[in-house]
Amino acid sequence: MPTNEIEAINRKFMAKNFPDLTADTEFYHHCELINCPDAEKLRSFQEQLLFHPHFHSLKDRFVFNEENLAMIHILRSVPLKDIGELSEEQRRYYPICSKEEIQRISDAKNNADNLLHVRAFQVAKDPTLQRVMFRAMDYMGDKWNFTKYFNSPLFRRYVHYLKPDKQAVCKDVVAGFYHVKESNGSCVPTPFGNFIAISLYLKKFMYYMNLWEYGHNWGVAQEDCQAAMWLGIRTMMGSEPPDFELDPRSKLPKSIHQNLMGLVDLQLLFIIGHEYAHHYLGHLDGKTGGMAEMLKMLSGNVVPEHFKPQHQQELDADYHALINTRLGEGDLDKLTNAAFDFLLFMDIYETVRAYNDSTPEYRLEHPKPITRLYKLRERLPAGMGRPMADLEEVIARNQDIRDVLITHILGPQYEILEADGSVYLPGYHNAKLIDRLDF
């Protein structure tokens, strides 16, 4: 069901069952409606709240309706006198976005405004992401800035690596990360030209998949590496809650974390380069759409047919993301191997995706990861990155892992990957926190 329809149903339910809250004439409440599966779950949460050491500071954040097995979690309350000039739609964005940013969202004049709209829209429709933002706001205080929250040097860094002719074409392209549970990246055509948006959750996917792949080299126990793989796959599926900043799944030693981030940054540079390649190769020339199509595309929903690149264009973007840099041999090898790792990780994820989705490859938006890997290795110079023989060893090992997944996990235990709650690394996680009370 589309997000706007769900929101309409929730508003109607809240107006009927929580009239005091919805009729408040002093405050605008950012809140989440939670429907409990049974009375016991609701009573359990009420008891946890009652006996929580911070009960007095927490109690006013929750409103219960036992008859309908529902509760409201008030995320933030804003005095109506502070937002009298904002429309109901605009109020969804405040105070996470400043009034200046909200005006830019309402009247986009360039792709920086479009990217801002995409970021704000994803947060406004997801209470968990709102909680992440409110926590960041409280931490930053007067220094809080929604746009700056997403700042990353990786996009400029990649453009700096490009050959001069490609650099000239890409240096003014608006590009950045955004929050969305579906892990994807896109080069988006608009009337203002193309802009690039990449999900921050690709970063989490790769962080934990790298830990699964390389953790044993740093002394990480097998059970932690296995949990890391589940975390990566669940993140890619959208079933892992997007609250990593609120509820860390692990506290790894600094040296391991730094090793992981070095690998993740290189893999992100390849993904960023892939999207820039779509731009300078002209894959989106003549394609454009309105805000509704753009938001739908970047929310992980079905991509409009006229936006979809051809499979050959995806393969070309992989190749040009590497071949059009002016990196030295050593650094280019690292970037190339990072691309191979990313595609190998995606191959593991593809096993899970394909288990419940038998769509043939020619109907998919991208070629299968293993196809992309073979085609990329085939086109690149022989001395650039790992040779095919080395990759074949990893591919064979991955095939064994896929066989185990299909035989022992995806059939009898698929619910592990879709279950509510979070996955933690057992060796690097302290006492479990209570959602909504401890974070």
N, C-alpha and C positions, 0 to 999 in steps of 0.2 A: 504494500500500500504506500503511495507517495507520502513524503514527510508532511506536506501541508494538510493532507487529509487526516493523518494521525493527530496533528496538532489541533485541528478543528474538533475532532472527537474528544480529545483530552480537555479542551477548553469548555466544551458543553458539559462534560462529566463534572469538572471542577465547579462550574457555576451552579450545578444542581446540588452537589454533595458537600461543597465547601463554600457556602454563600458568604460567610463573614470575610473570608480571605479575598474572594474575587470582587467583593463590593467595597473593599477598603478605599476610603476617599483620601487617605493621607500618603499611602505608599504604593509604588509599583513593585510587585514582587517577581523576581526571577525565581522560578520554582520548578520542581520536578514532581510529576504524579507517579507514584509507585503502586501498582496493583499487586498485592500479595497472593500467592497461590492458595494459601489456606490460613485459617485463624491462628494456628500454632506458630507459623512463621511471623505473623504480625505481633503476637504476644511475646515471642522470643525477643524481637527487636525492642519492644517497649520495655522489657525487663533489662536488657543490656543498657538501654538509655537511662533507666531509673537508677541503676547501680554503677553507672559510669562515674569516674572521679571528677569529670567536668560537667556533671549533669546540669548545674545551674546556668552555665554558659551555653549549653546545647539545647535545653528543653524548648526554647522558643523558636527553634528552627524547624520543628516538626508539628504537623497537625494530623490527627488520626480520625478515621471514620471506620469504626469496627464493623458496623453493619454491612458496609460494602467492601470490607477487607482492603482498604486503601489508605494511603498516607501521602501527605505532601511534605517534601523536603524544600524548605525555603533557602535558596542558595544565596540570595542577596536582596535587600530591600532598599529601594531608592525613593526619597521623598518626591512626591508628585510635583511639588513647587519647583523642583530643580529641572524638571523635564517637560514643563507645560507646553513648550513650543514644539516638541517632537510628536510625530504621528505615532499611532500604535505600532506600526511596522518598525519605525526608527527606534522606538524604546527597547526593542529586543536587543539592540546592539550596545546600549548604554548601561553601565559606565565602562565596559570592557573597551569599547571604542570611544574616543573623544567626540565631542559634537562636531568638530572640524572633519574628522574622519567620516562621521555619519553623513555629513553633507556631501562629501566626495562619493560615498556609496550611492547616495540618492541621485547624483547628477554626475556620472562618470564622464570625464573629459579626456582620458588617456588610459593606457593599459596599466599604469601604476594604480589607478582607481579601480580598474577591473580586478586586479589581483587582490587589492584590499577587500573588495566586495566578496570575492570567493572565500577569502580567509574568514571574514566576519560571518558569512552565511553558514559555513560549516560549524562554527562555534555556537552560533545562536540556535541552531536546530539540535544540538547535542548537549544535554545537561552535564554529562561527564566532562566534556571539553570546557564547558563554562566553569565547572569547579576547578579545572586545571588553571584556567585564566585568572579566576578570582584569587587562587592561592599565589600565583605569580604577581598579581597586582598588590596583594598585601605585603609580599616580600619586597617589592620594588618601591612602594610608597609613591612619593611625588615624582620619582623618576620613571614611573610606568609609562610605556608607550606601546600600543598594540602592534603597530607596524614594525617597530624596532625589535620586538620580541622574536620575529622570524629572521632577523638578519643573519647572514652566513657569508663568509668570504669565499665559499667554494665556487660560486657562479663566476665571480670576477677572476678567480684563480684559473678556472678552466679557459675562459676567454683569453687570458694572458698567455696560456699555453698554445693557442691556435696560431697557425701560420698567418702572416700579415693580411692576406686578402680575405680570409675567413674572419679574422678578428675584426676587420673593418665592417663587415656585414652584421656581426653579432654584438658589438660593444654596446649598442643602444637598446637591445632587446630586453624588455622587462622580464625578470626571472626570479623565482624564489620558492621557498617551501610553504606548505600549508598543512593544517591539521585535517585529516580525514581518515576514518577507520579503514577504508579500502586503500591498500597500498598501491599507488600508481603514479605515473608521471605523464605529462602531456605537453605538447606544443599546441597552443590554442589559437585558432584564427579569429580575429575580431575586426570590426571596421577600422580600428586603430593600428592594425597589423597583428603580428603574432606575439603571444607572450608564453612563457614557460612556467609551469607549476608542478612541483614534485612533492609527493606526500612525505611528511616526516616519518611515517610509519615504515617506509622502506628502510629508513635508518635503523629502526628497531629490529626489523626482520633480519637485516644483514648483521647487526651486532650479535644477535643470538645464534645465527647460523654460522658465523665465524667462530664463535665460542665452541659450538658443536664440532666444527671441523678441526680447529687448531688447539682447543683447550688442553688436550693431553700433552702438547708440547710445553705447556706452562704449569704442569702439575695439577690440572683440574681433574677431579674424579669423574669416572665414567657416568655415574648417575646425574651429575650436574651437567655434563655435556649432553646427555639424553634429554634432560629437562629443557636445556637451551634449544634443542631442535623443536620440541613441542611448542615452546614459546614463539619461536620464529614462525612456524607454520600457522599457529593460531593467530598471530598478528597479521599475517598475510591474508588469512581467511576472514578477518574482521571479527572473530569471536573472542579475542583477548581484549579486555576493556582498555580504552585508550587513556589510561590514568597513570602512566609510568612515573610521571613527576610527583604524583601524590602517594603512590604505593609502589616503591621500587621493588622489582622482583629479585634483586640481588645486590649485595655490596661486595664487589670484587676488589681484590688488591689493586692499588693504583697502577702497578706495572702491567698487570693483565688488561686493565681498562684502557691504558694508553696504547698497548699493542692492538687491541680490538679497534679503537678509534682510528688508528693509522690505516688499518685495512678497510674499514668502513668508508673513510673519506675517499680513498682511491676508487672504491666501487661506486660511490656516489658521483665522483667525477666522470666515470664512464657513462652513467645514466644521464647526467647533465649534458655531456657531450653528444649523446644519442639524440636528445631533444633539440639541441642547437643544430645538429646535422639535418634534422627534418626541416628546420627553418632555412638554412642556406642552400639546401638541395632543392628547395621550391616545392616540397611535397604538399604544402597547404595552399599553394597559390590558387587564387580563384575561389577559395572556400571561406565562408564566413557565416556567422550566425548571431542570434540575439542573446541577451543575458540569460533567458530561460534555458536555451540549449547549452550555453556555456556552463551554467550551474549544474545541469543534469549530467553533463559529460564529466565534470570534475568531482561529482559526488559518488563516482564509482558505479553509476547506473549505465544503461545501454548507451553506447556512443552513437550519435546520429549517423545514419548511413553515409551521408556525404562528407563526414569528417574522417571516416575510417581510412587509414593508409593501406596501400597494398602490401602484401607480404614482402615483395622484393624491396619496397621502400624501407621496411623495417630492417632487412638484412643490410641494405646500403647504409642506413643510419648507424648500425653497429660498426661497420667497417670504417666509415668516415670519421666517427668519433675518435678513433685511434690514429688513423693514417694522416689526418690533417693537423696533428699537433707538431710542434717544433721541439719536443722534448729530446733530451739526449738519450743515448741507447739504454742506459741503466734505468732511468726514470720511465722510459717508454715501455720497457719490459715489465716493470712493476704495474703500470696502468693496464697493460694488456693482460697480465695474469689476474689482476683484479676483475677485469671483464669476464675472463673465463670462470673465476670463482662465482661471480654473481649468476652466470648462466647455469652453472652446476647446482647452485642452491635452488634456483628456480626450477630445475629439473626434478629435484626432490619434491618441491611444492606441487609441481604439475601432477605427480602421482596422486596426491590427495585431491586436487581439483578434479582430475579426470575420473576419480572413483565414482562421484555422484553426477558427473556431467560427461556424456559420451559424444559431445560435439566434435565432429571431425576437424582435423587441423585446418583445412582450407576455409572453414567457417569461423575460425578464431580470429580475433583482432590482430594477434601477433603469431608468427610461426612458433612452433614448440621450442622451448629453450634448447633442447638437444640439437634441433635443426639449426638454430642460430649459432650454437657453438661450433658445429662441424663446418658450416658455411664460413664463419669468421676465420677459423683456423686455416681453412683452405685458401682464402684470399690473401691473408697476411704473408709477408716475407717469412721464409723458413726460420730465420734466426730471431724473430720477434716473438717473445713470450715462450711458454712451455711448448715443447714439441708434441705432435699428435700422439706419439707413443706414451708419453707421461699422462696425457689427458685420457687416453683409452683405459689406463689403469684405474683412474678415478671413476670413469663412466661405468666400468665393470663392477667396481665396488658399490657404486650407487644403485646398480641393477640388483645386486644382492639385497641392499637396504629396501629397495622398492618391493622386492618379493616378500620380505618380512612384513613390511607395512601392509601389503594387500592381504597376506595370509593370516597374520596374527593381530593386526591392529584395526585396519579399516573395516574389516568385516565384523568381528565380534565386539570391538571396542571403539567404534567411530565416535561415540558420544564424548569420549575424552577430548576430542578436538572441537566440539561444539558446546561443551558444558559451560554453565554460568560460572562466574568466579575467575580466579587468576591462577597461573602456573608460576611457581617459585623455584629457584635453585636451592635445593635442600642444604647444601653445604655452605651457602653464602647468604642465608636469610635468617633474620632473628624472629622473634615472636610475631605471629600473624596479627595484623591489624584488623579492626572492625570497620567495615565500610560505612562511611557517613558519620561515624562517631570519632574514630581515631584519625581519619583523613577525609 
